[in-house]
Amino acid sequence: MSRGYNFSAGPAALPEEVLRQAQAELLEWDGVRASVMEISHRGKPFIALAEQAERDLRELLAVPSNYKVLFLQGGATQHFAQIPLNFTRRGQAVDYVLTGDWSEKAAREAGPLADVRIAASSAATNYDRIPARDGWDLDPNAAYVHVTPNETIRGVEFHDIPDVGAVPLIGDVSSTILSRPLDVSKYALLYAGAQKNIGPSGLVVMIVREDLLERCPKDLPKIFNYAEHAAQDSMLNTPNTWGWYLAGLVFQWLKRQGGVAAMAARNRAKAELLYGYIDGSGYYRNPVEPSARSWMNVPFTLPREDLDAPFLKEAEAAGLLALKGHRAVGGMRASIYNAMPLEGVQALVDFMRDFARRNG
Ligand SMILES: *Cc1c(COP(=O)(O)O)cnc(C)c1O
């Protein structure tokens, strides 16, 4: 057996170099004569690791100095609820832009905590596009505007950051962070579950402007209060030390690849190769409007549903893993995050071409 090309949407493939390094230093890390998983998060060696990971992330994304970087837990889903807990008061308006399943979930979780307004939605066209910005119905008094820059399930991505004026913009960048350069200063808060483009699940990276933290209610239990987490450098309680360590290795790997600009060139080439083949095939189909197609998640269908099972079985035998589409969409989905090399996408396209020829 050998490792295949893993197209899983999440938890997703990690760079092989990172896994090998973690394997090599699993038992004894950095001269401490114990595993990085077995040492105190308050000791000097771990704090140095934590600080290095933060510095590398700041450098990769050019994070301005008036933003805090937090390494939290709970998955992005917990923060769907924790964000309104921190930045609104009951009854205050918050604007959500619905572009797919994850933004729907984020809005639903905020429901009991705020007056959730749907400022725009592409639900009527089955989430196949980004609603045009000039049609958004934004409330200038909203506590924030929430967007999902990449919808992992339907493969819909914002290729520009929307201008929402003075209202703080919050983005769930779980499945697009670090895939390309990002102007952090256009957002008040960005958050990402790690298991798509950063590391293992159970870690959430948050980048938050300091002035927003002043809104966190003083009567909130500390464990839910972002200002408390920031004041304690994400060590209010025991953090996900293993996740933080692996995220740090991924950040260093990204720097060795040439940073996010180099990743963007590579990711664009991967996406163009796959969409170009799908569109020209006359066999496979991607339903998303071309201007909103994701660089990270590429759903596609075959001409008939009864071909799905043989496609998946033969793909797996060919070492192309986890291509089954999300149950809400059906068909296939190829997630081609940073850790997927161009050769993996080329192998997928070669397989798809051969399958179409044999099953045309
Ligand atoms: C995967 C994903 C989530 C959910 O992350 P959890 O860690 O499972 O809570 C939320 N938003 C987006 C965009 C995702 O891709």
The ligand as an SDF file (V2000), in Angstrom:
LIG
                    3D

 15 15  0  0  0  0  0  0  0  0999 V2000
  -15.3590   22.7540    7.4380 C   0  0  0  0  0  0  0  0  0  0  0  0
  -15.9700   24.1000    7.5540 C   0  0  0  0  0  0  0  0  0  0  0  0
  -16.6200   24.5220    8.7260 C   0  0  0  0  0  0  0  0  0  0  0  0
  -16.8390   23.6270    9.9240 C   0  0  0  0  0  0  0  0  0  0  0  0
  -15.7060   23.3770   10.6280 O   0  0  0  0  0  0  0  0  0  0  0  0
  -15.7590   22.5090   11.9940 P   0  0  0  0  0  0  0  0  0  0  0  0
  -14.3540   22.5240   12.4100 O   0  0  0  0  0  0  0  0  0  0  0  0
  -16.2760   21.1520   11.6300 O   0  0  0  0  0  0  0  0  0  0  0  0
  -16.6660   23.1850   12.9270 O   0  0  0  0  0  0  0  0  0  0  0  0
  -17.1270   25.8060    8.7520 C   0  0  0  0  0  0  0  0  0  0  0  0
  -17.0140   26.6360    7.7070 N   0  0  0  0  0  0  0  0  0  0  0  0
  -16.4060   26.2590    6.5610 C   0  0  0  0  0  0  0  0  0  0  0  0
  -16.3050   27.2240    5.4200 C   0  0  0  0  0  0  0  0  0  0  0  0
  -15.8720   24.9850    6.4490 C   0  0  0  0  0  0  0  0  0  0  0  0
  -15.2580   24.6020    5.3190 O   0  0  0  0  0  0  0  0  0  0  0  0
  1  2  1  0
  2  3  1  0
  2 14  2  0
  3  4  1  0
  3 10  2  0
  4  5  1  0
  5  6  1  0
  6  7  2  0
  6  8  1  0
  6  9  1  0
 10 11  1  0
 11 12  2  0
 12 13  1  0
 12 14  1  0
 14 15  1  0
M  END
$$$$
